[in-house]
Amino acid sequence: MAVQTERSSVAAAGDPFAGARILVVDDEPANIELLREVLRGAGDVELTVTTDSSRAVELVDDCDPHIVLLDYHMPPPTGLEVLAHLRERFAGGGPPVLMLTADTTLDVRRRALWLGARDFVTKPFDVLEIELRVRNLLQARRYELSLASRADELEAAVRARTEELEDARLEALERLALAAEYRDDHTGDHTRRVACTARLLGEALGLAARELDLLELAAPLHDVGKIAVPDSVLLKPGRLTVSELSVVRSHVKVGARILGGSDSPLLRLAERIALRHHERWDGGGYPDGLAADEIPLPARIVAVADVFDALVCARPYKPAWPLERAVGEVLGGAGTQFCPATTEAFARLGHAELVPGAD
């Protein structure tokens, strides 16, 4: 018998048979005809039948049945072999299987149940028993699908809410960075440019995509501690006194305190950058005089990006440097102020594109 699919026209609101897709696999045409009559009379069903057990798994994929009625004794593949294939295909899930068998021995039932069969109907068939067992399995399957759909909806809602909260947190961090920077950069673009340059340097150094994303988000917060530096010191046009210089340098520890204590990978990275981006490769920086690889790589990267942007941009206390001079200053700091590998990566960038207003 070729595969046949048909739709009955009997419908009952709320009935588990309503709209049900049912697959019947039995090598005996007489059994197929009896089951077709029973199931079509039970409700509005889409019925697919076959006597070819080798098509069973394929038909499950094609018609996505709510239930499979599967004969136990068939030419290879047998019902048990089909069950094994379905178990492997759906990893314990998939549509429930109602086994059809004349063998009522305990061993047969145990083997079928172990392979995932949900219930049995014995031959010769009792028409009412078939309808009731199919009805019960259809009700259970619809409930399973409903729960899965609801779980998917809840997961999507949680994911959307999480993304919304993450966006809000990132916006808050961005605004915090702008608030700190706006006092001596009225455009607020310094933080954005430092983030962009830091990402380019990270790419040139071979950082992974996730590391680059975190670096780009954390870099703008490097000077958040400037909030604690008075305008009289931060915007002073002349040379700073020793006391004033100490106040300015305190911004790295203030920034680390503001950002510290979080479980967020982003804020932990931002804390390290804020604290260490004024350390020097030769150990002459602050706050702790760390040297070389003692300085976290993200802080070494931001140090180059920060200094370069500060040089090529005008500030209340200094004019903008020409591009060539600023590039030379950064490259000249390799091995003393800056990490050699980072300055080498910087040398490979298109410097004109990093300057404000460049095309």
DORO-131305 format. One line per field, with one value per residue (C-alpha): residue in one letter; x, z, y. Coordinates in Angstrom, 2 decimals. Last residue first. Layout:
<pts>
resn: c(a_...) .
px: c(X_...) .
pz: c(Z_...) .
py: c(Y_...) .
</pts>
This chain:
<pts>
resn: c(d_a_g_p_v_l_e_a_h_g_l_r_a_f_a_e_t_t_a_p_c_f_q_t_g_a_g_g_l_v_e_g_v_a_r_e_l_p_w_a_p_k_y_p_r_a_c_v_l_a_d_f_v_d_a_v_a_v_i_r_a_p_l_p_i_e_d_a_a_l_g_d_p_y_g_g_g_d_w_r_e_h_h_r_l_a_i_r_e_a_l_r_l_l_p_s_d_s_g_g_l_i_r_a_g_v_k_v_h_s_r_v_v_s_l_e_s_v_t_l_r_g_p_k_l_l_v_s_d_p_v_a_i_k_g_v_d_h_l_p_a_a_l_e_l_l_d_l_e_r_a_a_l_g_l_a_e_g_l_l_r_a_t_c_a_v_r_r_t_h_d_g_t_h_d_d_r_y_e_a_a_l_a_l_r_e_l_a_e_l_r_a_d_e_l_e_e_t_r_a_r_v_a_a_e_l_e_d_a_r_s_a_l_s_l_e_y_r_r_a_q_l_l_n_r_v_r_l_e_i_e_l_v_d_f_p_k_t_v_f_d_r_a_g_l_w_l_a_r_r_r_v_d_l_t_t_d_a_t_l_m_l_v_p_p_g_g_g_a_f_r_e_r_l_h_a_l_v_e_l_g_t_p_p_p_m_h_y_d_l_l_v_i_h_p_d_c_d_d_v_l_e_v_a_r_s_s_d_t_t_v_t_l_e_v_d_g_a_g_r_l_v_e_r_l_l_e_i_n_a_p_e_d_d_v_v_l_i_r_a_g_a_f_p_d_g_a_a_a_v_s_s_r_e_t_q_v_a_m) .
px: c(36.67_38.54_36.53_38.05_41.28_41.14_40.77_44.03_45.82_45.06_46.33_49.55_51.61_48.99_49.64_53.35_52.42_50.44_53.25_55.76_53.60_53.64_55.43_58.95_59.04_57.21_56.84_58.31_55.41_52.97_54.88_55.42_51.70_50.97_53.58_52.26_48.67_49.34_48.74_45.50_45.87_46.26_44.63_41.03_41.46_42.17_42.24_45.17_47.11_44.17_43.18_46.67_46.93_43.61_44.12_47.62_46.52_43.38_45.51_47.76_44.66_43.16_46.48_46.50_49.69_51.96_53.01_55.37_55.56_53.32_54.18_51.22_48.99_50.67_53.34_57.12_57.17_58.80_55.54_53.74_50.62_48.10_45.50_45.66_42.79_40.20_41.15_40.87_37.49_36.19_37.08_35.20_32.33_32.02_32.42_29.52_29.87_30.40_32.54_34.40_33.19_33.02_36.01_38.08_37.15_38.19_41.46_42.20_40.98_43.59_46.12_44.40_44.54_48.21_48.93_47.23_49.48_52.62_51.51_49.94_51.31_48.92_45.51_43.73_40.71_41.04_42.45_39.98_37.31_37.65_38.58_36.02_34.10_37.46_37.01_35.05_38.30_38.51_34.74_34.80_37.04_34.53_32.13_34.82_36.82_33.78_33.02_36.66_36.94_33.80_35.22_38.57_41.66_44.19_46.44_45.22_41.65_42.47_44.03_40.92_38.74_40.83_40.57_36.77_36.51_38.92_36.87_33.60_35.14_36.56_33.26_31.70_31.44_32.22_35.50_36.94_33.82_32.07_34.38_32.90_29.30_30.03_31.32_28.26_26.04_27.67_27.30_23.60_23.14_24.85_22.57_19.46_20.53_21.19_17.76_16.08_18.13_17.09_13.45_13.60_15.25_12.71_9.85_11.40_11.86_8.26_6.99_9.14_7.88_4.30_4.90_6.48_3.57_1.05_2.96_2.96_-0.76_-1.53_0.47_-1.34_-4.75_-3.71_-2.50_-5.83_-7.84_-5.72_-6.34_-10.07_-10.51_-8.58_-10.46_-13.82_-12.89_-11.55_-8.79_-7.82_-5.14_-3.83_-3.54_-0.46_0.80_3.61_6.32_9.75_12.37_12.12_8.35_8.69_11.15_9.05_5.86_7.41_8.95_5.64_3.88_0.84_1.75_-1.13_0.40_-0.31_2.01_0.85_3.76_3.80_5.14_8.67_10.84_13.32_16.19_13.91_15.78_17.40_14.07_12.43_15.08_14.67_10.90_11.28_13.48_10.91_8.13_10.17_12.35_12.20_8.95_6.37_5.42_4.91_2.53_2.84_0.11_1.93_0.55_0.51_2.01_4.67_3.61_7.02_9.34_7.09_6.73_10.50_10.63_7.86_8.91_10.78_7.62_5.80_2.10_1.31_-1.29_-1.56_-4.71_-5.55_-8.26_-11.62_-13.15_-13.67_-15.15_-11.94_-10.06_-12.26_-12.59_-8.87_-8.03_-10.17_-8.74_-5.15_-5.77_-7.05_-4.05_-1.66_1.87_0.90_2.09_-0.60_0.26_-2.21_-2.43_-5.08_-7.24_-10.00_-9.19_-8.44_-12.05_-12.28_-14.78_-15.96_-15.17_-16.12_-14.76_-12.03_-8.70_-6.67_-3.07_-2.12_1.30_1.31_0.00) .
pz: c(6.41_9.35_11.64_14.84_14.16_14.13_10.35_9.91_11.89_9.55_11.89_11.49_13.84_16.57_16.43_16.95_19.78_21.39_20.98_22.49_25.56_26.20_28.38_28.01_25.58_22.86_23.80_20.52_18.69_20.69_20.22_16.53_16.00_17.79_15.74_12.47_13.39_14.33_18.04_19.27_21.57_25.36_28.74_27.63_25.41_21.71_20.23_18.53_21.77_23.92_21.20_21.12_24.91_25.33_22.56_23.80_27.44_26.35_24.90_27.94_30.18_28.08_28.36_32.16_33.53_35.20_31.64_31.52_34.76_37.68_39.43_41.79_40.97_38.69_36.03_36.09_35.76_32.31_30.59_32.28_34.50_33.58_32.19_35.37_37.69_35.07_32.90_35.77_36.85_33.27_33.05_36.26_35.00_31.77_33.42_35.74_39.25_40.56_43.48_41.64_39.14_41.45_43.46_40.31_39.11_42.44_42.26_38.76_39.59_42.33_39.70_39.26_42.99_43.15_40.25_42.18_45.19_43.07_41.35_37.92_35.00_33.44_31.80_34.88_33.67_35.89_38.84_39.20_37.83_40.92_40.40_41.83_38.58_36.99_38.35_35.20_33.24_31.86_31.47_27.68_27.47_29.02_26.09_23.42_25.59_26.27_22.57_21.71_24.34_22.95_19.40_20.40_20.66_17.81_18.55_15.47_16.61_20.05_18.50_16.42_19.51_21.50_18.68_18.70_22.49_22.64_19.96_21.85_25.12_23.44_21.77_24.77_22.65_25.62_26.33_29.62_31.81_29.41_30.23_33.59_32.48_29.22_31.06_33.30_30.24_28.64_31.84_32.04_28.37_28.99_31.95_29.96_27.09_29.56_31.13_27.72_26.74_29.93_29.31_25.79_27.01_29.80_27.31_24.86_27.63_28.75_25.21_24.73_28.02_26.94_23.67_25.49_27.95_25.12_23.25_26.33_26.93_23.30_23.65_26.83_25.26_22.14_24.29_26.09_22.87_21.24_24.22_24.19_20.43_20.39_23.42_21.78_18.63_20.43_18.20_17.78_18.63_21.63_22.04_23.91_25.52_25.65_23.62_24.37_23.74_27.31_26.92_23.84_25.50_28.67_26.73_24.72_27.83_29.68_27.03_25.33_21.73_19.43_18.95_18.13_19.94_20.64_20.13_21.61_19.32_19.78_22.87_24.16_21.97_18.99_16.23_18.51_20.10_16.69_15.33_18.32_17.92_14.24_15.27_17.86_15.26_12.92_10.16_8.85_8.19_10.83_14.33_16.69_14.64_15.25_15.89_15.94_17.71_17.26_13.84_12.23_8.66_6.98_9.87_11.16_7.56_7.22_10.47_9.27_5.65_6.28_7.98_4.64_5.29_5.36_6.77_7.21_8.89_9.37_12.02_12.63_14.99_16.11_12.86_10.96_13.71_13.78_10.01_9.39_12.14_10.48_7.03_8.28_10.12_6.89_4.98_7.32_7.39_10.00_10.39_11.31_11.56_13.20_12.87_15.19_13.96_16.47_17.99_21.40_21.42_22.53_19.78_17.91_14.27_11.78_8.32_7.95_6.33_4.24_3.76_2.03_1.76_-0.86_0.00) .
py: c(61.67_63.24_65.54_64.19_62.23_58.43_58.20_60.09_57.38_54.48_51.78_49.77_51.97_51.40_47.66_48.33_50.69_47.88_45.36_47.78_48.51_52.26_54.77_53.35_50.43_52.31_55.98_57.21_55.61_57.70_60.95_60.28_59.77_63.06_64.96_63.59_64.42_68.03_68.69_70.21_73.20_72.86_73.75_74.15_71.06_70.74_67.24_65.47_64.92_63.76_61.27_59.78_59.63_57.83_55.26_54.39_54.06_52.18_49.39_49.13_49.05_46.23_44.34_44.38_45.97_43.42_42.57_45.57_47.54_48.46_51.70_51.58_54.59_55.54_55.37_54.93_51.16_51.08_50.02_52.89_52.85_55.53_53.09_50.96_51.91_52.88_49.90_47.43_48.85_48.82_45.12_44.36_46.51_44.55_41.15_42.10_40.72_44.25_45.40_48.13_50.72_53.73_52.52_52.03_55.51_57.03_55.13_56.43_59.96_60.35_61.36_64.68_65.39_64.45_66.78_69.56_68.99_68.90_72.09_71.97_73.99_76.45_76.21_74.79_72.88_69.78_71.70_74.56_72.24_70.05_66.35_63.88_63.44_62.73_59.20_58.27_58.52_54.97_54.61_54.96_51.86_49.44_49.10_48.79_46.40_44.22_43.90_43.25_40.52_38.85_38.99_37.50_39.69_39.43_42.41_44.28_43.66_45.03_48.11_48.71_48.22_50.69_53.23_53.03_53.20_56.15_57.88_57.40_58.62_61.72_62.54_64.30_67.41_69.64_67.90_69.16_68.90_66.58_63.68_62.71_63.14_61.35_58.28_58.24_58.62_55.61_53.60_54.47_53.54_50.21_49.54_50.43_48.18_45.36_45.86_45.70_42.65_40.92_41.86_40.44_37.25_36.87_37.35_34.89_32.32_32.84_32.35_29.26_27.82_28.51_26.69_23.75_23.62_23.68_20.98_18.75_19.39_18.59_15.38_14.32_14.93_13.04_10.13_9.93_10.14_7.41_5.14_5.88_5.41_2.15_0.80_1.59_-0.33_-3.40_-4.65_-8.30_-7.48_-5.62_-1.86_-0.65_2.58_5.16_3.41_4.84_2.16_0.88_0.71_-1.49_-3.84_-4.07_-4.75_-7.56_-9.13_-9.07_-11.12_-9.62_-10.42_-9.46_-6.05_-2.40_0.01_3.57_5.96_9.46_12.21_13.51_13.57_10.98_12.11_12.82_11.00_8.42_7.47_7.48_5.10_2.77_2.81_1.88_-1.03_-2.13_-1.96_-4.10_-2.71_-5.26_-7.16_-6.21_-7.38_-4.42_-2.28_1.46_4.04_7.37_10.46_14.26_13.74_15.95_15.07_14.98_14.18_11.41_10.23_9.81_7.83_5.48_4.97_1.69_0.41_0.22_-0.52_3.18_5.57_9.34_10.68_14.33_14.26_15.94_13.42_9.84_8.52_9.11_7.28_4.18_3.82_4.37_1.89_-0.77_-0.07_-0.14_-3.42_-4.97_-3.62_-5.54_-4.04_-1.47_2.14_4.69_8.42_10.80_14.58_15.99_18.86_18.08_14.66_16.24_17.54_21.18_22.04_18.97_18.30_15.57_16.31_13.72_14.54_12.11_11.03_7.79_6.17_3.46_0.00) .
</pts>
